[in-house]
Structure formats: C-alpha cells, structure tokens
C-alpha cells in the first residue's frame, strides 16, 4: 500500500486545497501534507519493506487490459524519496513568497506531486501515461497563471513540446499494446516483446519514445523550451521542473525504453549519445555567457542531465548505478541553487550577475552554503555529485555498447571542466569583490532559509562520504534492467 499512499496523499490533499479559503492556511496545509508524504516514503524505505507493502494491483480498465498496478523497486524508491523530500523543501524555502489565489497555487503544486509519484511507481503503461499527463497539466497552469511577464509565450512553447512528445509516446504505447500476447498494458508483458518485435520496428519505435523522454529531460535539440520556461515560471515551480520533473525523462528511458526495445537502443544508442554530448558542450558554453542567474542554472541543468542520459546508453552496471544515484543528487543540488537565486532576487530585485557583487560581506551564511552547493554541482570529491559522476564516467569509459567510448568520455569530461568555469565565475562575481549601491543594502538569510540550505548541505556531504545505502537500494534494480538491455552481451 505504500505506493498507493504516495499518490493518494498529495492527490486528495491537493483536491481539498481548492476549498481552503485562507491563503496562509492553504500554505500550511500543503506543507503539512507534504511532510506526511515524506514520512510515508521514509517508512517504506526503513520500516515496512515487505514485498506486499511495496506493490498494489487492482482492476482499473479491464476491457482494455489495463490495471491500477503500482510498485516500488530501487529506482522508484530513490525517485519517490527525491519527490517526497523536495516538496517540503520547496514549501519551506518559499514560505514567505506571496501568491495571488494562493489556495489554487498550493493545490496545483500538490497535484503535480501526485502525478510525479504516479509516474515513478506505475508498472502499467496506460497508468504511466495517465500520470505523465497529470504531472504536466498542473505545471502548465502554475507557470501560465503565476509566471513572469513573458509567461504565456514560454508556457505555450512548453505545452507544444510536451504535447507533441506525449502524442508520440502514446502511439508507441498503443503499438506495443497491440502486439502483446493478451492485449495488455502490463510492464511485464511489454518486456516480453523485446524478442518478438522486429529490429526495423524497434528502430522507429525507439524514436517515438526517445523524443518524448528527450523533450522532458531535455536533450539537444529538444531543449529550447527549458530556459524560457525556467526563467518565466515562479521559482517554486522551476524547482519542481528542474529538480524532479526532468527525472521523468530519465526514468522513462531506463524503465520504458531501453529494456523494452533493446535492439532499437543498440542501433541508435550512438546517435542518441552524440546528441547528449552536443547538448552538454553547447549548454555549458551558453551557461558561461549568461548574465541571468536563472538562465545560467537552467543551462547547467541541461549539461548534467546530458551526462546521465549518456551513461544510460553506456549499458554498464557501474554507469547505470551512477545514474540512479545522480538522479537523486542532481535534484537536491539544483533545488538548492534555485533557492539561492530566489533569495537574491527577492532581496535585491535582480538576477543579473553584472549588477551584483560583494554579497559575502552582507550575507556570509548564504555565501558559505552556496559555495558548498556549487562545489557539489561541479562534483568535488566528498560531495554527493562526485560519487554519481565518477561512476557514470567509469561506466561510459568501460562501455562495450559503443566503439566511441573513449571519445564520449573525453568530450563529456570537457563539459565538467566548463561547469567549474561558469560556477566559480558566478560565485566570484556575485559574492566576492566590493559591494555596490544595490548589494550594500543586502541582509543575511532568515532562519527557515538557513535551515533548509543547511539540511541540503548535510545531505550533500553525507551521500558524498557514505553512499553505500543507495548502492544497496538500487543494485538489484540495475541488474534486472541490464539483463533486459544487454541482449548482445
């Protein structure tokens, strides 16, 4: 019942939130219910770990061969934990933000959490698609109603990209469904198709699914919606988009593409890997030129997601293990960066790097915490991202799935060097040097902001020093997925 609760709690509390008249009450209600969801997630990870509690199945649409089937394996637990941790962090970090029609804002935030949880626990293709859309619809309204001046253009582009991707994926799902033995949407039945679908069909099916997932991650050249949407969305929504929602694409790639269409993945893996590499270098170079903090973080995210996608196509145990861990680490780190950007913008009314400087003199706590988060973002040893990126690079270099493994490793390594350049340059220009007329009036962060950023820093260090629990959690899942992916090994 654990996966059912992870969906039901934010879903029902989100629906109830629409009927709360007072904005502050709606805010506190959302924070409380997100903490309840977190408690359930931790309970499922630590106390009630029996197979029966981590799986649930009931009739849903029997005439179509679809069931309400949800389950938690290692990857689902990692991502549901990330989702459960992120929403309380987001609510607390943005607690002082004021929104018009706040009850609707917080209700939609909870509904998006329900959709995300559903995506990560579904083991029925039609149910997966249902939650995929459920996660997107609230975000569309959140961005279009509470975003910046150019929110309509940005959200329209976001909608078009995601809508087209969803349609392509739906076509692929229907094709696979029609070729199952008993006309079923079950994930297990989909896995059985890998030896029955001809290689030429797996090729075009690969692109139907990959484009949908590449848009969500996003991967070059399907990324152009992302910087504008991140820039125009409310910061809380941007945190959801970049910290959690991009993982839908990676999750789909690992769960619903590579194991089901291994021959298609084999044939087109190098092409997809090349797109990842291009996106990593391109995004890193663009990030170096940014004067807007939001856009810098947005392009940084594209580069890091590209590395994770590249490691998936390496088809190695160590690389895929790194992806599992890095999905969690990236979510935590990128949310921390958005919190800092939001704090600066709220205090000083600007995100432009050229207008800032010397903030460490006025906000020393914020400066210290940001430096640690930024060092994690460039994968400094003893930080969480170092563990994930070391495993991913090892997996890419030792990959037998491609003859370009050395080229991919070296080129991807360049993007890591570039990330150090733009992150350290940002720190130097924003926090060090002399203050100016604008930054002279800056103040250090409040207690709730200190607690949240300090909690994230603790997670960064703990995972960086002792990642073994995550290895153990995902080991079996990685082995099972590779057994289905590695049909030539």
Secondary structure, 3 states (H helix, E strand, C coil): CHHHHHHHHHHHHHHHHCCCCCHHHHHHHHHHHHHHHHHHHHHHHHCCCCCCCCEEEEEEEHHHCEEEEEECCHHHHHHHHHHHHHHHHHHHHCCCCCCCCHHHHHHHHHHHHHHHHHHHHECEHHHHHHHHHHHHHHHHHHHHHHCCCCHHHHHHHHHHHHHHHHHHHHHHHHHHHHHCCCCCCEHHHHHHHHHCCCHHHHHHHHHHHHHHHHHHHCCCCCCHHHHHHHHHCCHHHHHHHHHHHHHHHHHHHHHHHCCCCHHHHHHHHHHHHHHHHHHHHHHHHHHHCCCEHHHHHHHHHHHHHHHHHHHHHHCCHHHHHHHHHHHHHHHHHHHHHHHHHHHHHHHHCCCEHHHCCCHHHHCHHHHHHHHHHHHHHCCCCCCHHHHHHHHHHHHHHCCCCCCCHHHHHHHHHHHHHHHHHHHHHHHHHHHCCCCCCCHHHCCCCCHHHHHHHHHHHHHHHHHHHCCHHHHHHHHHHHHHHHHHHCCCC
